[in-house]
Amino acid sequence: MADKTFVNGFYFKVKETKFGEIIKLGINIQQFAEFVKEHKDGEYLNMDILRSRETKKPYAVLDTYKKEETKEEPKPEDNIGGSELPF
């Protein structure tokens, strides 16, 4: 994975209860709003919630994956309605 961009303004607390693990999320709105302004690229801001290997604490990183746009050229055999019919 490339360099991680940690999301500012997200704070996690992990609590163990008799019902299982609960992850509480706190958002510092001012810090997060500044982060969004800086990293916004379109309508969505995608993040991944990961867990530290050492401390097992969750943290948020910016998901910067961009799907590569590929333009497929039509193949000659895809020419339906052309003059060369197979029969």
C-alpha positions in Angstrom: 0.0 0.0 0.0 1.2 3.5 -0.7 1.7 6.1 1.9 -1.3 6.3 4.2 -3.2 9.6 4.7 -4.7 9.5 8.2 -8.1 11.1 8.5 -8.1 14.0 10.8 -10.9 14.4 13.3 -11.9 10.8 13.8 -11.4 9.3 17.2 -12.2 5.7 18.2 -12.8 4.0 21.5 -13.0 0.2 21.7 -15.1 -1.2 24.5 -15.6 -4.8 25.4 -19.1 -5.6 26.7 -21.0 -8.7 27.6 -22.6 -8.4 24.1 -19.3 -8.2 22.3 -17.0 -5.5 21.1 -18.3 -2.0 20.5 -16.4 0.6 18.6 -17.4 4.2 19.5 -16.6 6.9 17.0 -16.2 10.6 17.9 -15.8 13.2 15.2 -14.2 16.6 15.7 -16.3 18.4 13.2 -13.9 21.4 12.7 -10.8 19.1 12.1 -12.8 16.8 9.8 -14.3 19.7 7.8 -10.8 21.0 7.1 -9.6 17.5 6.1 -12.6 17.2 3.7 -11.9 20.6 2.1 -8.3 19.6 1.6 -8.9 16.0 0.2 -12.3 16.3 -1.5 -12.3 14.9 -5.0 -15.9 14.6 -6.2 -19.0 13.8 -4.3 -17.6 11.2 -1.9 -14.6 10.9 0.4 -13.8 7.2 0.9 -12.1 6.0 4.0 -10.9 2.6 5.3 -11.2 1.7 8.9 -8.1 -0.3 9.8 -6.8 -1.8 13.0 -3.2 -1.4 14.3 -1.3 -4.7 14.4 0.5 -3.8 17.6 -2.1 -2.0 19.7 -5.3 -3.4 17.9 -6.7 0.2 18.0 -8.8 1.2 15.0 -7.9 4.2 12.8 -9.2 5.8 9.6 -7.2 6.3 6.4 -8.1 8.0 3.2 -8.9 5.6 0.4 -7.2 7.0 -2.7 -7.9 4.1 -5.1 -8.9 5.3 -8.5 -10.3 2.8 -11.0 -8.4 3.1 -14.3 -10.6 4.1 -17.2 -10.1 1.8 -20.1 -11.7 2.4 -23.5 -12.2 -0.8 -25.3 -11.9 -0.6 -29.1 -14.7 -2.5 -30.9 -13.4 -5.7 -32.5 -14.0 -6.2 -36.2 -15.9 -9.4 -35.5 -18.3 -7.4 -33.4 -19.6 -5.6 -36.5 -23.2 -6.7 -36.4 -25.2 -5.7 -39.4 -22.1 -5.3 -41.6 -21.9 -6.6 -45.1 -19.9 -9.7 -44.2 -22.4 -12.2 -42.8 -21.3 -15.7 -41.9 -23.9 -17.5 -44.1 
